[in-house]
Amino acid sequence: MIRASIVGASGYAGGELLRLLLGHPHVEVAEITSEKNAGMYAHFVHPNLRGHTDLRFTRLASVEPCDLLFLALPHGETMAGIGAWSQRADRIIDLSADFRLRAAGDYETWYGCTHPSPDWLSEFVYGLPELHRGALSSTSYASGPGCNAAVSLLALHPLVRRGLVREAVADVKVGSSEGGNKATPASHHPERAGVMRTFAPTGHRHVAELIQELGLDPAGPGLHFTVTSIGTVRGALATCHCLLDDEIDERDVWSLYREDYGDEPFVRLVRAKRGIHRYPEPKLLSGSNHCDIGFAVDAVGRRVVVVAAIDNLMKGAGGNAVQTMNVMYGWPETAGLEFPGLHPV
């Protein structure tokens, strides 16, 4: 049994972490922090946890040493304080973007800031177990991926790593919880309800992760990435149009994805010839850590359309962080993550 604390536990990702860790067989939640809600019970912010914990939020300055720190702070806050945080825990899993990229110069390009702790970038392993399980099992520091990056990486990786993709267009549709729990003009209900709004037709920051993790050429990655907000709370759906140099048979595509993901506990290949659930749907994954992947082959156009779905607060944030923790400690990867999702919702 380890003692883990959640810094920034009042946010949506922090709330998912708390929900999952309260039921984890190998974890005791030591502390949860929130500057705004210090002194309040957890269920004041996360009412779904009423009756499940008596923990109260504490302030950042009062965090005691523990075995593992989950840092769920806003982007930009962890990078400046990582030295201090590393003194309070043997292991750290950071859910922000502060240590996802390996090159300090990429933060200037994609985030418009100079990274204050560049020497720490090499200490963190990109925390997507399906891609970096071996490295995660021997590290003390992991950085969670962006949700849009995670769903797109899992969709594209089997084809890209084999050099089959000449060019790709990835269109991601996401729910409102991706924007966090801080109110903005874009999240005001009359402006957000029922919306289908493309907010990043080009230049989304998660492209940096895709270039890095897919090994693409930054000067000409051959990847076009668009993100659109839709009128749901949870979920991310990536539709990736992969243009190939050569024709490929559908059976060969299935073989490639089975080879890469056949033994993965949280990647499911969706293949149904009838019914309404023939392709992945985020709604079916609400509360689960699964990534569902399916595809359609357009042999005439030398194109494979890969469709991948996740719950952005789970496989795109809190759930993936717990999976990463399980890998780091050598526990069963599914520990605390057995919930299969809901239907109907």
C-alpha positions as CSV (number, residue, x, y, z in Angstrom):
1,M,0.0,0.0,0.0
2,I,1.3,3.4,-1.0
3,R,0.3,6.9,0.1
4,A,-0.5,9.2,-2.8
5,S,-1.6,12.8,-2.9
6,I,-3.4,14.8,-5.6
7,V,-2.3,18.4,-6.1
8,G,-5.0,20.2,-7.9
9,A,-7.7,17.8,-6.9
10,S,-10.7,20.2,-7.4
11,G,-10.5,20.1,-11.2
12,Y,-12.2,17.6,-13.5
13,A,-9.1,15.5,-14.0
14,G,-8.2,15.7,-10.3
15,G,-11.8,14.6,-9.4
16,E,-11.5,11.5,-11.7
17,L,-8.2,10.7,-10.1
18,L,-9.7,10.9,-6.6
19,R,-12.7,8.8,-7.6
20,L,-10.4,6.1,-9.0
21,L,-7.9,6.1,-6.2
22,L,-10.5,5.8,-3.5
23,G,-11.3,2.3,-4.9
24,H,-7.7,1.3,-5.8
25,P,-6.5,-1.8,-3.9
26,H,-2.9,-0.5,-3.4
27,V,-3.4,3.2,-2.7
28,E,-4.3,5.3,0.3
29,V,-5.1,8.9,-0.7
30,A,-3.1,11.0,1.8
31,E,-4.0,14.6,0.7
32,I,-6.0,16.5,-1.9
33,T,-5.3,20.2,-2.6
34,S,-7.3,23.2,-3.7
35,E,-6.4,26.8,-2.9
36,K,-9.9,28.0,-3.6
37,N,-11.7,25.2,-1.7
38,A,-9.2,24.7,1.2
39,G,-11.0,23.3,4.3
40,M,-14.0,22.1,2.3
41,Y,-14.9,18.4,2.0
42,A,-14.1,16.8,-1.3
43,H,-17.8,16.2,-2.0
44,F,-18.4,20.0,-2.0
45,V,-16.7,20.0,-5.4
46,H,-17.2,16.4,-6.4
47,P,-20.7,15.6,-5.3
48,N,-20.5,12.1,-6.7
49,L,-18.1,11.2,-3.9
50,R,-20.5,12.1,-1.1
51,G,-20.3,9.3,1.4
52,H,-17.1,7.8,-0.1
53,T,-14.5,10.0,1.6
54,D,-14.1,12.4,4.5
55,L,-11.0,14.1,2.9
56,R,-10.9,17.9,3.0
57,F,-9.0,20.0,0.5
58,T,-5.7,21.5,1.9
59,R,-3.4,24.2,0.5
60,L,-0.4,23.6,-1.7
61,A,2.0,24.8,1.0
62,S,0.9,22.2,3.5
63,V,1.4,19.1,1.3
64,E,3.3,16.5,3.3
65,P,5.8,14.0,1.9
66,C,4.3,10.9,0.4
67,D,5.2,8.0,-2.0
68,L,3.5,9.4,-5.1
69,L,2.3,12.9,-6.2
70,F,-0.2,13.4,-8.9
71,L,0.1,16.9,-10.2
72,A,-3.1,18.1,-11.8
73,L,-2.3,21.8,-11.9
74,P,-3.0,24.2,-14.8
75,H,-0.4,24.2,-17.6
76,G,2.6,26.3,-16.7
77,E,2.5,25.9,-13.0
78,T,4.4,22.6,-12.5
79,M,7.4,23.4,-14.7
80,A,8.4,26.2,-12.3
81,G,8.1,24.3,-9.1
82,I,9.2,20.8,-10.1
83,G,12.3,21.0,-7.9
84,A,10.2,21.6,-4.8
85,W,7.7,18.9,-5.7
86,S,10.4,16.3,-6.3
87,Q,11.4,16.8,-2.6
88,R,7.9,15.7,-1.4
89,A,7.6,12.4,-3.2
90,D,9.7,9.6,-4.6
91,R,7.6,9.5,-7.8
92,I,5.5,12.0,-9.7
93,I,2.9,11.8,-12.4
94,D,2.1,15.2,-14.0
95,L,-1.1,15.6,-15.9
96,S,-0.3,19.0,-17.4
97,A,1.6,19.7,-20.6
98,D,4.7,20.9,-18.7
99,F,6.9,17.8,-19.3
100,R,5.3,16.2,-22.3
101,L,7.8,17.5,-24.8
102,R,11.5,16.5,-24.8
103,A,12.9,19.6,-26.4
104,A,12.8,22.9,-24.5
105,G,12.6,24.8,-27.7
106,D,9.3,23.2,-28.5
107,Y,7.7,25.0,-25.6
108,E,8.7,28.3,-27.2
109,T,7.2,27.2,-30.5
110,W,4.0,25.6,-29.3
111,Y,3.3,27.2,-25.9
112,G,5.0,30.6,-26.3
113,C,7.0,30.3,-23.2
114,T,10.6,29.6,-22.1
115,H,10.7,26.4,-20.1
116,P,12.2,27.3,-16.6
117,S,13.3,23.7,-15.8
118,P,14.7,22.3,-19.1
119,D,17.0,19.9,-17.3
120,W,13.9,18.0,-16.0
121,L,12.5,17.3,-19.5
122,S,14.7,14.2,-19.9
123,E,13.6,12.9,-16.5
124,F,10.0,12.5,-17.6
125,V,8.7,9.6,-19.7
126,Y,5.7,10.3,-21.9
127,G,3.0,8.5,-20.0
128,L,1.1,6.5,-22.6
129,P,1.7,2.9,-21.6
130,E,0.8,1.4,-25.0
131,L,3.8,3.2,-26.4
132,H,6.2,3.4,-23.5
133,R,5.4,0.6,-21.1
134,G,9.0,-0.5,-20.7
135,A,10.4,3.0,-19.9
136,L,7.5,3.7,-17.5
137,S,8.2,0.6,-15.5
138,S,11.6,1.9,-14.6
139,T,11.0,5.7,-14.2
140,S,10.1,7.8,-11.2
141,Y,8.6,10.6,-13.4
142,A,5.8,10.4,-15.9
143,S,3.9,13.0,-17.9
144,G,0.4,12.3,-19.0
145,P,-0.5,12.9,-22.7
146,G,-3.0,15.4,-23.9
147,C,-6.4,13.8,-24.5
148,N,-6.5,14.8,-28.2
149,A,-3.0,13.5,-28.7
150,A,-3.7,10.2,-26.9
151,V,-6.7,9.3,-29.0
152,S,-4.9,10.3,-32.2
153,L,-1.7,8.5,-31.3
154,L,-3.4,5.3,-30.6
155,A,-5.3,5.5,-33.9
156,L,-2.3,6.4,-36.1
157,H,0.6,4.6,-34.5
158,P,0.3,1.1,-36.0
159,L,0.2,2.5,-39.6
160,V,2.7,5.4,-39.1
161,R,5.4,3.3,-37.4
162,R,5.4,0.9,-40.3
163,G,5.9,3.7,-42.8
164,L,2.6,3.1,-44.5
165,V,1.2,6.6,-44.3
166,R,2.1,9.2,-46.9
167,E,-0.1,11.9,-45.3
168,A,-2.8,12.0,-42.7
169,V,-5.7,14.3,-41.7
170,A,-6.8,13.9,-38.1
171,D,-10.1,15.5,-37.1
172,V,-10.9,15.3,-33.4
173,K,-14.2,16.2,-31.9
174,V,-14.3,16.8,-28.1
175,G,-16.7,17.5,-25.3
176,S,-16.7,20.6,-23.1
177,S,-14.9,19.0,-20.1
178,E,-11.7,19.2,-22.1
179,G,-11.6,22.9,-21.3
180,G,-11.5,22.3,-17.5
181,N,-13.8,23.5,-14.8
182,K,-12.9,27.2,-15.0
183,A,-15.6,29.3,-16.6
184,T,-14.8,31.1,-19.8
185,P,-16.9,33.0,-22.4
186,A,-16.7,29.9,-24.6
187,S,-18.1,27.7,-21.8
188,H,-21.0,30.0,-20.9
189,H,-24.1,27.8,-21.4
190,P,-25.9,29.9,-24.1
191,E,-22.7,29.9,-26.1
192,R,-21.8,26.2,-25.5
193,A,-25.0,24.3,-25.5
194,G,-25.6,22.4,-28.7
195,V,-22.4,23.7,-30.2
196,M,-20.4,22.3,-33.1
197,R,-17.5,24.8,-33.1
198,T,-14.1,24.3,-34.8
199,F,-11.7,26.1,-32.5
200,A,-8.4,24.9,-33.8
201,P,-8.4,24.3,-37.5
202,T,-4.6,24.5,-37.5
203,G,-1.8,24.9,-34.9
204,H,-3.2,22.9,-32.0
205,R,-0.6,22.4,-29.3
206,H,-1.1,18.7,-29.2
207,V,0.4,18.5,-32.7
208,A,3.8,18.8,-31.0
209,E,3.1,15.5,-29.1
210,L,2.0,13.8,-32.3
211,I,5.2,14.9,-34.1
212,Q,7.3,13.7,-31.2
213,E,5.7,10.4,-30.5
214,L,5.1,9.4,-34.1
215,G,8.7,10.4,-35.1
216,L,7.5,12.8,-37.8
217,D,9.6,15.5,-39.4
218,P,8.8,18.8,-37.7
219,A,9.5,20.7,-40.9
220,G,7.0,18.7,-42.9
221,P,5.2,16.2,-40.7
222,G,2.6,15.2,-43.3
223,L,-0.1,15.5,-40.6
224,H,-3.0,17.9,-40.6
225,F,-4.9,18.2,-37.3
226,T,-8.2,19.9,-36.5
227,V,-10.1,20.1,-33.2
228,T,-13.9,20.8,-32.9
229,S,-16.0,21.3,-29.8
230,I,-19.3,19.5,-29.8
231,G,-22.3,19.6,-27.5
232,T,-21.3,16.8,-25.1
233,V,-19.5,16.9,-21.7
234,R,-17.2,13.9,-22.0
235,G,-15.6,12.2,-25.0
236,A,-13.1,12.6,-27.8
237,L,-13.5,11.1,-31.2
238,A,-10.6,11.1,-33.7
239,T,-11.4,10.4,-37.4
240,C,-8.0,10.0,-39.1
241,H,-7.8,9.9,-42.9
242,C,-4.6,8.1,-43.7
243,L,-3.4,8.4,-47.3
244,L,-1.2,5.6,-48.4
245,D,1.4,5.1,-51.1
246,D,0.2,1.6,-51.8
247,E,-3.1,-0.2,-51.7
248,I,-3.8,-2.3,-48.6
249,D,-6.3,-5.1,-47.9
250,E,-8.6,-4.8,-44.9
251,R,-7.4,-8.1,-43.5
252,D,-3.9,-6.8,-43.5
253,V,-4.9,-3.7,-41.6
254,W,-6.7,-5.8,-39.0
255,S,-3.6,-7.9,-38.7
256,L,-1.4,-4.9,-38.0
257,Y,-3.7,-3.5,-35.3
258,R,-4.1,-6.9,-33.7
259,E,-0.3,-7.3,-33.6
260,D,0.1,-4.0,-31.8
261,Y,-3.0,-4.0,-29.6
262,G,-4.2,-7.6,-29.3
263,D,-2.8,-7.9,-25.8
264,E,-3.5,-4.4,-24.6
265,P,-5.9,-4.3,-21.7
266,F,-7.5,-1.0,-22.6
267,V,-7.5,-0.9,-26.4
268,R,-10.4,-2.6,-28.1
269,L,-10.8,-3.2,-31.8
270,V,-14.3,-2.5,-33.0
271,R,-15.5,-4.5,-36.0
272,A,-19.2,-4.9,-36.5
273,K,-20.9,-5.4,-39.9
274,R,-24.4,-4.6,-38.7
275,G,-26.2,-2.7,-35.9
276,I,-25.8,1.0,-34.9
277,H,-22.5,0.6,-33.0
278,R,-20.3,-0.4,-35.9
279,Y,-17.6,2.2,-35.2
280,P,-16.2,3.6,-31.9
281,E,-18.3,6.0,-30.0
282,P,-17.2,8.1,-27.0
283,K,-20.6,7.9,-25.3
284,L,-20.2,4.1,-24.8
285,L,-16.9,4.7,-23.0
286,S,-18.1,7.2,-20.3
287,G,-16.2,6.5,-17.1
288,S,-14.0,3.8,-18.6
289,N,-10.3,3.7,-19.5
290,H,-10.8,2.1,-22.9
291,C,-9.8,3.3,-26.3
292,D,-12.0,1.8,-29.0
293,I,-10.5,1.7,-32.5
294,G,-12.1,0.8,-35.8
295,F,-11.5,1.6,-39.4
296,A,-12.7,1.5,-43.0
297,V,-10.5,0.8,-46.0
298,D,-11.0,2.7,-49.2
299,A,-8.8,0.6,-51.5
300,V,-9.5,2.6,-54.6
301,G,-8.3,5.8,-53.0
302,R,-5.4,4.2,-51.1
303,R,-7.0,5.5,-47.9
304,V,-7.6,4.0,-44.5
305,V,-10.0,5.9,-42.2
306,V,-9.2,5.1,-38.6
307,V,-11.7,6.0,-36.0
308,A,-10.8,6.1,-32.3
309,A,-12.8,7.1,-29.2
310,I,-12.0,7.7,-25.6
311,D,-13.5,9.3,-22.5
312,N,-11.2,12.4,-22.4
313,L,-11.3,12.5,-18.6
314,M,-10.3,8.9,-18.3
315,K,-8.0,7.5,-21.0
316,G,-7.2,11.1,-21.8
317,A,-6.4,12.2,-18.2
318,G,-7.2,10.5,-14.8
319,G,-7.7,6.9,-15.9
320,N,-4.5,6.9,-18.0
321,A,-2.6,8.4,-15.0
322,V,-3.8,5.5,-12.8
323,Q,-2.8,3.0,-15.6
324,T,0.6,4.7,-15.7
325,M,0.9,4.4,-11.9
326,N,0.1,0.7,-12.1
327,V,2.9,0.2,-14.7
328,M,5.4,2.2,-12.6
329,Y,4.7,0.1,-9.5
330,G,4.5,-3.3,-11.3
331,W,0.8,-3.8,-10.3
332,P,-1.8,-5.3,-12.7
333,E,-2.5,-2.6,-15.2
334,T,-6.2,-2.9,-14.8
335,A,-6.1,-2.3,-11.0
336,G,-8.7,0.3,-10.1
337,L,-9.8,0.6,-13.7
338,E,-12.2,-2.3,-14.2
339,F,-15.3,-0.2,-14.8
340,P,-16.5,-1.0,-18.4
341,G,-18.5,2.2,-19.1
342,L,-22.2,2.8,-19.2
343,H,-25.0,2.1,-21.8
344,P,-27.3,3.8,-22.2
345,V,-26.2,7.2,-20.9
